Amino acid sequence: MLESCKLIIILAFLANFFFLLNFSQPWDQSLAWEEYIQRLLPDRMHQNIINFPTYCDEVSRYQSTSKIYLNSLGIPIRSNKILYADYTYDSYTRKVLSNYTKLVMPQHFTRMNSKYHPWEKLYPEISMFFVHEPAWHDYHEIGKHFLCKGQRYNHIPGNHHLNFKDETANRLQEYGKKYYKGRANCFNHLTILPKTYDLSDLNQCKEYFSQLAQESGPQINWIVKISRYSHNGQGITLIDEENRKLALEEYDYGNKCNEASGFIAQKYINDPFLIDGKKFDFRAYLLIASMDPLMILFHDGFVRITLDQYDPEISDRSKHLTNLDVAENYLNKKNASESQFQDALNDQGWGYNQFEDYLVKNGYVEKGWMDNVLRKEMKKYMLHIVRMNLGLMLKHPGVFELFGIDFILDEKLHLWFIEANLTPCVTEKNDMKRDLNSKVLQTIVDMQYAIMYNADVDSVIEGSDFEWIFDDRKILWEKYHGLLDMECV
């Protein structure tokens, strides 16, 4: 028995060693850097910013001659937190950042009309780039046009790999086979992500249509989504009986799979756990606070509830999707008054404490279930999602990123991962979200400055609602904060 345990631990150590070995190359010699350089379009007009080849020299001169004033935590005071942010004037993110930091170059923002704004070089005093566009770096070269030494940036080149639904489905399966072979008790992709077919893959596509042809009845069993570059519920089709027949006809029972490229088909969780008859999901936050050293954190986010009663046989989006855009469209169709609109949006978002109170009150779980079960599962899923993509993301010491991670519970209270979102929507649609999102943004800013100035980042995290998933500053098993058993590392 002892020898068996030793063997398991050795295998776990070797798997982890070879896993991290793929992530050990210098960032500017890595595959992620090569991919980034291939995508780079520095000559394309973007936000009226002039890419200046000696910008980093200017930054270095500014930093060497300028005095930075720090607070008691060792973090710059507000006037020295100098950010470039491309969020539009009406965005809540910009509002929070403008009240907490010093924003510069306000005439440059996403989707701006270049005719009415000046062309400018980036200011050398900028210490952080906090931008909405997740591929902002594709138009400005890292280490040359921006993100010089002493600057930080809120997107990680290679971030799209976490967001692409087809890659996620395929990579979860590959990751399990490669790193958890013989350790099925540690990882099983079929219990994390609902069964998903990548319709760009001929074999998977044919298998899906074969499955579809064998089904019948009113219940929705599948949901089809655009694989890449879609959000806010765009490009989603619920496969009810009518859509099942239409799909079989349009794609000739799988003989026209080439025309289905660019989509995934995912098993629909048609037995979701409901809150008073309404479907809901979790929008949790995953923060990669640093790529080198790797620091991964979790934040509850919030519960999102549909405004309409769930019906597994009716494909009306308002009964199935929790997205804010879907909720607002539903209210507009109902001709809701302004007060009804606000009341509905207040009811749509819950905190985790309110959700656990609901579960306990109705006898579904014991007090403490959120901490002891649900949060732990969410953190595990997030850890695996990051680890399986590490070799595809740039290990630059100055980058960080916040992702919106969507989960759903089925009626057995089993947690399912749905998707990872870039640049998650940060709104003030109700008091709970306003307070939560404001604190999230402020904590991230302070965390990044603490890292930048070698201040006590742990104190910043302890005073926030973020929780550790992984901390590469620690040794061996301590990195995982008790999240994985030793044999599952």
C-alpha positions in Angstrom: 0.0 0.0 0.0 2.8 2.4 0.9 4.7 1.6 -2.3 1.5 2.3 -4.3 1.1 5.7 -2.6 4.8 6.5 -3.3 4.3 5.6 -7.0 1.2 7.8 -7.3 3.1 10.7 -5.7 6.1 10.2 -8.1 3.9 10.1 -11.1 2.1 13.2 -10.0 5.4 15.0 -9.5 6.7 14.0 -12.9 3.5 15.0 -14.6 3.7 18.4 -12.9 7.4 18.8 -13.7 6.9 18.1 -17.4 3.9 20.3 -17.4 5.8 23.3 -16.0 8.7 22.5 -18.3 6.6 23.5 -21.2 6.1 26.9 -19.5 9.8 27.5 -18.6 11.1 29.2 -21.7 12.0 32.9 -21.7 8.9 34.8 -22.8 10.6 36.3 -25.8 11.7 32.9 -27.1 8.4 31.1 -26.5 5.8 29.7 -28.9 3.4 32.3 -27.5 5.8 35.1 -28.5 6.1 33.7 -32.0 2.3 33.5 -32.3 2.1 37.1 -31.0 4.7 38.4 -33.5 2.8 36.7 -36.4 -0.4 38.4 -35.4 1.2 41.9 -34.8 -0.1 44.7 -37.0 1.8 47.8 -35.7 1.3 49.8 -38.9 -2.5 49.6 -38.8 -4.3 52.7 -37.5 -5.5 52.1 -34.0 -7.0 54.6 -31.6 -5.0 57.4 -33.2 -1.9 56.3 -31.3 1.5 56.9 -32.9 3.7 53.9 -32.4 7.1 55.4 -31.5 10.1 53.1 -31.8 12.0 54.7 -28.9 9.1 54.9 -26.5 10.6 52.6 -23.9 13.7 54.8 -23.8 11.4 57.8 -23.0 9.7 55.7 -20.3 13.0 54.8 -18.7 14.2 58.4 -18.6 10.9 59.5 -17.1 11.1 56.8 -14.4 14.7 57.7 -13.5 13.9 61.4 -13.0 10.4 61.3 -11.4 9.5 61.0 -7.8 6.7 58.5 -6.9 4.9 58.9 -3.7 3.7 55.8 -1.9 1.0 55.2 0.7 1.3 53.1 3.9 0.9 49.9 1.9 3.8 50.8 -0.4 1.4 51.5 -3.3 1.5 54.8 -5.3 -1.0 57.5 -4.2 -3.8 58.2 -6.6 -2.0 61.0 -8.6 0.9 58.6 -9.3 -1.4 55.8 -10.5 -1.3 56.9 -14.1 -3.3 54.8 -16.5 -4.1 54.6 -20.1 -7.7 53.3 -20.4 -9.6 53.0 -23.7 -13.0 52.5 -22.2 -15.8 54.8 -23.5 -16.9 57.8 -21.5 -20.2 56.1 -20.5 -18.7 52.8 -19.3 -18.7 52.0 -15.6 -15.1 50.7 -15.7 -14.0 54.2 -16.8 -16.0 55.8 -14.1 -14.4 53.7 -11.4 -10.9 54.1 -12.8 -11.2 57.8 -13.1 -12.2 58.1 -9.5 -9.4 55.8 -8.3 -6.5 56.6 -10.6 -5.3 59.3 -12.9 -6.4 58.7 -16.5 -4.4 60.2 -19.3 -5.1 60.6 -23.1 -8.9 60.6 -22.7 -9.5 61.3 -26.4 -8.3 57.8 -27.3 -10.9 55.0 -26.8 -12.3 51.9 -28.4 -14.5 52.4 -31.5 -13.6 56.1 -31.6 -14.1 58.1 -34.8 -10.5 58.9 -35.8 -11.6 62.0 -37.7 -12.5 63.9 -34.6 -9.6 63.1 -32.3 -5.9 64.0 -32.3 -2.9 61.7 -33.1 -0.6 61.3 -30.2 2.3 59.3 -28.9 1.8 57.4 -25.6 2.8 59.4 -22.6 5.9 58.1 -20.9 4.4 58.6 -17.4 1.9 55.8 -18.0 2.5 53.0 -15.5 -0.5 50.8 -16.4 -2.5 50.0 -19.6 -6.0 49.1 -18.6 -7.9 48.6 -21.8 -11.2 47.2 -23.0 -9.9 45.6 -26.2 -8.5 42.1 -25.4 -6.2 42.2 -28.4 -5.0 45.8 -28.0 -1.4 44.4 -28.0 -1.9 43.3 -31.7 -1.5 46.9 -32.8 1.4 48.0 -30.5 4.5 45.9 -30.0 5.3 44.8 -26.5 8.6 46.1 -25.2 8.9 48.6 -28.0 5.7 50.7 -28.4 4.3 50.0 -24.9 4.6 47.7 -21.9 8.1 48.7 -21.1 10.0 47.9 -17.9 8.0 49.3 -15.0 4.7 49.2 -16.8 1.8 46.7 -16.5 -0.9 45.7 -19.0 -4.3 44.0 -18.4 -4.3 41.5 -21.2 -2.2 38.4 -21.9 -1.2 37.7 -25.5 -2.7 34.2 -26.1 -5.8 35.0 -24.0 -8.0 34.0 -26.9 -7.2 30.4 -26.4 -9.2 30.4 -23.1 -12.1 32.0 -24.9 -12.4 29.9 -28.1 -15.1 27.3 -27.3 -13.9 24.7 -29.9 -10.3 24.8 -28.5 -11.6 24.5 -25.0 -13.6 21.4 -25.7 -10.7 19.7 -27.6 -8.0 20.8 -25.2 -9.8 19.7 -22.1 -9.9 16.2 -23.5 -6.2 16.3 -24.6 -5.1 17.7 -21.2 -6.8 14.9 -19.4 -5.2 12.3 -21.5 -1.7 13.8 -21.4 -1.4 14.9 -17.7 -3.9 12.7 -15.9 -3.5 9.4 -17.6 -4.1 6.7 -15.0 -5.5 9.3 -12.5 -9.1 9.4 -13.5 -10.0 10.1 -9.9 -8.3 13.5 -10.3 -9.6 14.7 -13.6 -12.4 13.8 -16.0 -13.3 16.3 -18.7 -16.8 14.7 -19.1 -17.7 15.9 -15.6 -16.4 19.4 -16.2 -17.8 20.5 -19.6 -21.0 19.2 -21.1 -20.5 16.9 -24.1 -19.3 19.1 -26.9 -18.8 18.5 -30.6 -16.5 20.7 -32.6 -18.4 20.9 -35.9 -15.2 22.1 -37.7 -13.9 18.6 -37.1 -15.4 16.2 -39.7 -15.6 13.2 -37.5 -17.1 15.1 -34.6 -19.6 16.8 -36.9 -20.8 13.5 -38.4 -21.1 12.0 -34.9 -23.2 14.9 -33.8 -25.6 14.7 -36.7 -25.8 10.9 -36.3 -26.8 11.6 -32.7 -29.3 14.3 -33.7 -31.0 11.9 -36.2 -31.7 9.4 -33.5 -33.5 11.9 -31.2 -37.0 13.2 -31.3 -39.5 14.9 -29.0 -40.0 18.4 -27.8 -37.2 18.6 -25.2 -34.2 20.8 -26.0 -31.1 18.5 -25.9 -28.5 20.6 -27.7 -27.3 24.2 -28.0 -25.3 25.3 -31.0 -22.9 28.3 -30.6 -20.4 30.2 -32.7 -17.0 28.8 -31.7 -15.1 32.1 -31.6 -15.5 35.8 -31.4 -19.1 35.9 -30.0 -20.5 37.1 -26.7 -23.6 38.4 -25.0 -25.7 35.5 -26.2 -24.9 36.2 -29.9 -24.8 33.3 -32.4 -26.7 30.8 -30.1 -29.4 28.4 -31.3 -31.4 26.2 -29.0 -32.1 22.9 -30.8 -35.7 22.2 -30.2 -37.7 19.7 -32.4 -38.2 22.3 -35.1 -34.5 23.3 -35.2 -33.5 19.7 -35.1 -35.4 18.9 -38.3 -34.1 22.1 -39.9 -30.5 21.3 -39.1 -30.7 17.7 -40.4 -32.2 19.0 -43.6 -29.8 22.0 -44.0 -26.7 19.9 -43.4 -28.0 16.7 -45.1 -27.7 14.5 -42.0 -24.0 15.4 -41.8 -23.1 15.1 -45.4 -22.6 18.8 -45.6 -20.5 19.1 -42.5 -18.1 21.5 -44.3 -20.9 24.1 -44.1 -21.1 23.7 -40.3 -17.5 24.8 -39.7 -17.1 27.6 -37.1 -19.7 26.2 -34.7 -19.9 23.9 -31.7 -22.8 21.7 -30.6 -23.0 21.3 -26.8 -25.2 19.0 -24.8 -27.8 21.2 -23.2 -28.2 21.0 -19.4 -32.0 20.6 -19.6 -32.3 19.6 -16.0 -30.9 22.8 -14.4 -31.3 23.6 -10.8 -33.9 26.4 -10.6 -34.5 29.4 -8.3 -38.2 29.7 -7.9 -38.7 28.1 -11.3 -36.2 30.3 -13.1 -32.9 29.2 -14.6 -29.7 30.8 -13.4 -25.9 30.7 -13.8 -22.8 31.9 -12.1 -20.6 34.6 -13.5 -17.4 34.1 -11.5 -14.1 36.0 -12.0 -10.8 34.4 -12.7 -7.8 36.7 -12.3 -4.4 35.8 -13.5 -2.6 38.5 -11.4 0.8 37.7 -12.8 2.2 35.3 -15.4 5.7 35.3 -13.9 5.5 34.3 -11.1 2.2 32.7 -11.9 -0.5 33.9 -9.6 -4.1 32.8 -10.1 -7.0 34.1 -8.0 -10.8 33.5 -7.7 -13.6 35.9 -7.1 -17.3 34.9 -6.5 -18.7 37.3 -9.0 -22.5 36.9 -8.8 -25.5 34.8 -9.7 -27.5 35.7 -12.8 -31.1 34.7 -13.0 -33.4 34.7 -16.0 -36.4 37.0 -15.9 -38.8 34.4 -17.4 -39.9 31.0 -16.1 -37.8 28.0 -17.4 -39.5 25.6 -19.8 -37.4 22.8 -21.3 -39.7 22.6 -24.3 -39.8 26.2 -25.4 -36.8 27.8 -27.1 -37.6 31.4 -26.2 -34.1 32.8 -25.2 -35.5 34.7 -22.2 -36.3 31.4 -20.5 -32.8 29.9 -21.1 -30.2 32.7 -21.2 -29.1 35.0 -18.4 -27.1 37.5 -20.4 -27.9 41.2 -19.6 -28.7 41.9 -23.2 -31.3 39.1 -23.3 -32.8 40.4 -20.0 -33.1 44.0 -21.3 -34.6 42.8 -24.6 -37.2 40.8 -22.6 -38.1 43.8 -20.5 -38.4 46.0 -23.6 -40.8 43.5 -25.2 -42.9 43.6 -22.0 -42.9 47.5 -22.2 -41.6 47.6 -18.7 -41.7 51.0 -17.0 -38.4 52.5 -15.7 -39.2 51.4 -12.1 -40.2 47.9 -13.3 -37.0 47.7 -15.3 -34.8 48.6 -12.3 -36.7 46.2 -10.0 -36.3 43.4 -12.5 -32.6 44.0 -12.9 -32.2 44.1 -9.1 -33.8 40.7 -8.8 -31.7 39.3 -11.7 -28.4 39.5 -9.7 -27.8 37.8 -6.4 -24.7 37.5 -4.3 -23.5 34.0 -3.1 -24.6 34.6 0.5 -28.2 35.2 -0.7 -28.0 32.1 -2.9 -26.8 29.9 -0.1 -29.5 31.3 2.2 -32.0 30.2 -0.4 -30.5 26.7 -0.6 -30.4 26.3 3.1 -33.9 27.7 3.7 -35.4 25.2 1.2 -33.4 22.3 2.6 -31.1 21.6 -0.4 -27.8 22.0 1.5 -26.3 22.6 4.9 -24.8 26.0 5.8 -21.2 26.2 4.6 -21.9 24.3 1.3 -20.7 27.2 -0.8 -17.3 27.3 0.9 -16.8 23.5 1.4 -18.1 22.4 -2.0 -19.0 24.9 -4.7 -16.2 27.5 -4.4 -13.7 24.6 -4.2 -15.0 23.0 -7.4 -15.0 26.4 -9.2 -11.4 27.0 -8.2 -10.4 23.5 -9.4 -12.0 24.0 -12.8 -10.4 27.4 -13.2 -7.0 25.9 -12.3 -7.3 23.3 -15.0 -8.5 25.8 -17.6 -5.5 28.0 -17.0 -3.0 25.1 -16.8 -4.0 23.5 -20.0 -3.5 26.9 -21.8 -0.3 28.0 -20.1 2.0 27.2 -23.0 -0.1 29.3 -25.3 -0.1 32.4 -23.2 2.8 34.9 -23.0 4.8 34.5 -19.8 5.6 38.2 -19.6 6.2 39.5 -16.1 4.1 42.6 -16.7 0.8 41.2 -17.9 -2.4 40.2 -16.0 -6.0 39.6 -17.0 -9.5 39.3 -15.6 -11.8 36.6 -17.2 -15.5 36.0 -16.7 -16.1 32.3 -16.1 -19.6 31.0 -16.5 -20.9 27.9 -14.6 -24.3 26.2 -14.2 -25.7 23.8 -11.6 -27.9 20.8 -12.6 -30.7 19.6 -10.4 -28.3 17.2 -8.7 -26.2 20.3 -7.7 -23.4 19.1 -10.0 -21.3 22.1 -11.3 -20.7 22.5 -15.1 -18.2 24.8 -16.7 -19.8 26.6 -19.7 -17.3 29.1 -21.1 -14.6 31.7 -20.4 -15.1 35.3 -21.4 -12.6 38.0 -22.3 -13.2 41.5 -20.9 -16.2 40.6 -18.8 -18.9 43.2 -18.7 -18.5 45.3 -15.6 -21.8 47.2 -15.0 -23.7 49.1 -12.3 -27.1 47.8 -13.2 -28.0 47.2 -9.6 -26.6 48.1 -6.2 -25.0 44.7 -5.6 -23.1 44.7 -9.0 -22.1 48.3 -8.6 -20.5 47.7 -5.2 -19.0 44.4 -6.2 -17.5 45.5 -9.5 -16.1 48.7 -8.1 -14.2 46.8 -5.4 -13.0 44.2 -8.0 -11.5 46.9 -10.2 -9.9 48.8 -7.3 -8.4 45.7 -5.8 -6.9 44.7 -9.2 -5.3 48.1 -9.6 -3.8 48.0 -6.1 -2.7 44.4 -6.6 -0.8 45.3 -9.7 0.9 48.3 -8.2 1.8 46.2 -5.2 3.5 43.7 -7.5 5.1 46.5 -9.5 6.6 48.2 -6.3 7.4 45.0 -4.4 4.8 46.0 -1.8 2.8 43.5 0.4 0.5 42.1 -2.3 -0.7 39.4 0.2 -2.1 42.1 2.4 -4.0 43.6 -0.5 -5.5 40.2 -1.4 -6.3 39.4 2.3 -8.3 42.6 2.5 -10.3 41.8 -0.6 -12.9 39.3 -1.8 -10.3 37.5 -4.0 -9.1 34.0 -2.9 -6.0 32.1 -4.0 -6.1 29.3 -6.6 -2.3 29.0 -7.3 0.7 30.9 -6.1 4.0 30.1 -7.8 6.0 32.0 -5.2 5.4 29.2 -2.7 7.1 25.8 -2.7 5.9 22.4 -3.9 2.3 21.5 -2.8 1.8 24.8 -1.0 1.4 26.5 -4.4 -2.1 25.0 -4.7 -3.4 26.3 -1.3 -4.9 22.9 -0.5 -7.0 22.8 -3.7 -5.6 19.6 -5.1 -4.7 16.4 -3.3 -1.0 15.5 -3.5 -1.6 12.7 -6.0 -3.6 15.1 -8.3 -1.0 17.8 -8.7 
